[in-house]
């Protein structure tokens, strides 16, 4: 009977192909959102590209069927974030979900922040945080961190295209950051806090852009669901076909090659 039920469930699975740019809400893991949507659609194959922490909201690319092969492309493209941080407190996770490990007085001005931000532009090296999904001997680092086991991590090269101060008050500041793959925004905020000698941690984080895809291309999960069920019309209206993505990727590659050729000529 059990085998028969499994066969029936397998028969119900649908071959869906395309990319859905979901506006992930805060409070949920990326994998939880993926599994919820995959189950609701009874999709045969689905995955996501670029993990967002539970604290973070914004663009989470969910790929279906043949589109999953393009996951690596999306992972390797530039990302844009808006982040708000609290000054004066450092946490073990570098965000508000963690435990406060130090508090220090805030004796900085806006010009101090601008001076520190200038050190984070261009090519820099970043030490990945212990509270991350990176693995050591097959085990995610965050599992070691939860047991208070802290391991040495190699610095990794990342690239910050732009880091812009949006607002600053006595205890908070907000940034707009455009960066390469592998960038941990939490770690950037933690590093900035240390350079400012007062500590800082993330209280809000939102991803607004991946490659050429912008906020207007996203659909919020609340719009996607109607009475606990996926609204099929909304889903297929926002689902980007595999062929369109492949065409856009080809255009970006051609444009990048032209740019490189022009830069070489200028030299």
N, C-alpha and C positions, 0 to 999 in steps of 0.2 A: 504493500500500500504506500509506504514511504517513497519507494523508488518511482512509483507511478506518479505521485504528487510532484516529485522533482522533475520528472519528464514533462508534466503538464506546465509547470512554471517555466521550464526552459523553452517550451514551444511558444509561450507568450512573449518572450523577449523580442524586441524590435530592432531592426537594423536602421539606426538613425545616424546620419552623417552631418557634420557641420560644427560650427563654433558658436557658443553662447557666452557673451560677455556679461557675467552676473555681477550685480552690485551687492557684494557680500555684506551682511549686517555684522555689527560687533557682537561678541559673546559666543561665537561658534567657531569651531575649527574648520579649516578648508575641506578636510576629508569628510566631516559630518555633513556639510552642505552638499558635497559631491554625491555621497551615498543616498541622501534624501531625494535628490533630483533624479538620480539614476533609477532608484526604486520606483518613484512615482511614474516615470516614463516607461519603465520596464525595458530600459535600453540595454542592448546586448554588450556594448563596450563603451566605456566613458572614463575620462581622466581629467586632471586639471594641470595647469602650468603656472608655477610660481606660487608657493605657499604664502598665505596671509595668516599672521598670528590671530588668535581669538579676539584680541583687543582691536585689531585692524578692521577697517571696512574698505569697500571699494572694489576695483576691478579684479575679478577672479575668472580667468578664461577656463571654461569647461568645454572639453573637446569630446566629440562623439564619433564612434566608428572609425572610418579611414582618416579622419582629421587628427586623431591622436598621434599620427606620425609627424605632425607639425609642431608637437609640443616643444621639442628642443629649440626650434626656431624662435618661438615666443619667449622661451626661457632666456635666450641669448640676447634679446633686444633691450633697448633702454626702457626704464620705468620712471614714472613721475609720482611723487608723493607730497602730501601736505601733512606736516606733523606739528603737534603742540606738545611742549615739554614744560615740566615744573622744575624750577630752580630750587637749590637749597637742600634737596633730598636725593640720595642715591639708593637704588634698590638692587637686589641680587639678580633680578631679571631685566633690569634697565627699563622697566615699564611699571605702571600702577598696579599690575597684577602680582607683583613681587613684594618681598619684605624689605622694609627700610633698613639699610645697613649703615648709613651715616647721615648726619644732618650738619650743615655748616651755614654760617651767616652769608648773606648775599650782599656783596659790596662791588657791584659792577654797574656800568653804564651801557647805553646802546653802542657807543663807540668800541667798548671792550668786546662786545659780541661780534661786531663787524670785523674787528682785527682777528679774532679767533676763526671766524668763518673763512677768511681768506686762506687759511692754512689747509682747508678741506676741499679746495678746488683743484681739478685736474686729477692726475694719477697719484693715488695714495695707497698706503698699505694698512689693512685693517685686520685685527685679531678677532676671529669669530667668537661670539659669546658662548658661554657654557650652556645657557638655556637656548639651545638651537637643535635642529633635527640632524645636524651633521653627525656622522657615526664614527665611533672608535671601537675597533674589534667587533663590528656589526651591531653595536648598541648605540642609540641616539645619545648625544651628549647631555640632553636635558635629564635623562634618567640617572646619569652619574651625579649631576648637579643637585637633584632632589635628595640624593643620599649624602650630600655635602662632600662629594668627591670632585675635586677640581683638577683637570688635566691640562698639561701644556698644549697650546694650539699654535700652529704655524700661521704667520701673518700672510694674508692674501692680497694680491694687487686688485684694486678696483678703480673705477674712474667716475669722478663726480663732474658731470657736465656743467651743472649749475646748482648753487646753494644760495638761496635768497631769503633774507629776513622779511617776514610779512608783518609781524607785530611784536612788541615787547612791552611788558609792564613790570612791576616790581618783582613778581615771582613766576611769571610765565613768558614764554616766547614761542612764536610759530615760524616755521620754515617751509619753503617750497624747494624740493630737491629733485633733480633729474640725474639719474645715475645708471651705471652699468649693472649687469647681472651679478648676483652674489653679494650685493651690498646689504648690510644689516643696518637699517635706520636706527634701531634701538642702540646699537653700538656707537653710531655716529653721535647720537645725543649724549650718551654716557661719556664719550671722549671729549665732547665740547664742554660738558659739565666739569670734567677734571681740569681742563685747560683754564676754565674760568675760576677754578679753586673753590667752587661752592657745591658742585655736584648737580646732576639733573637726571630726570627720567621721563619717558614718554607717557603722556596721559591720553593722547588721541592720535591716531594714524589713519590716513586714507590714501589709497592708491587710485590715481585719477587717469593714468595713461600707461599703455603698453604699446610699444612700437608706434604705429600711426592711429591706433584706436583710442578714442577719447571718451569722456564721460557720457556724451550724448548717445553713444553706441550701447550703453549698458541698460539692463533691466533689473529692477530691484526684485528680490525674491517675493515680497508681498504682492507685487503686481503679477508675478508668475503663477501664484496660487489663488484659487477661488474655492472656498469651502473645503479646504484641505486637499484639493485636487489641482493638478496642473491645468492651467488654462491653455488648451492646445493652440488656439488662435494667437495668443500672445507669444507662446513659445516659438512657433514656426515663423512669426513675423520678425522675431529678433534673432533667429538662427541664421548664421552666415554660412552659405554653402562652401564646401571644401574647394571647389573650383575657383571661387572668388578669392579665397585666401591665398591659394597657390599663385594666382595671377598677381595679387598685390605684393607677394613675396618676391616674385620675379622682377617687378618694377622697382622695388626697393634695392635689390641687388644690382640692377642696371644703373640706377641713380648713384649708388655708392661707388661703383666702378668708374663712372664718369667723373665723380668728384675726386677720386684718387688720381685719375689721369691728369685732370686739370691742376691739381696741387703739385704733381710732379713736374709739369710743364713750367709752372710759375717758379719752381726752384731752379 
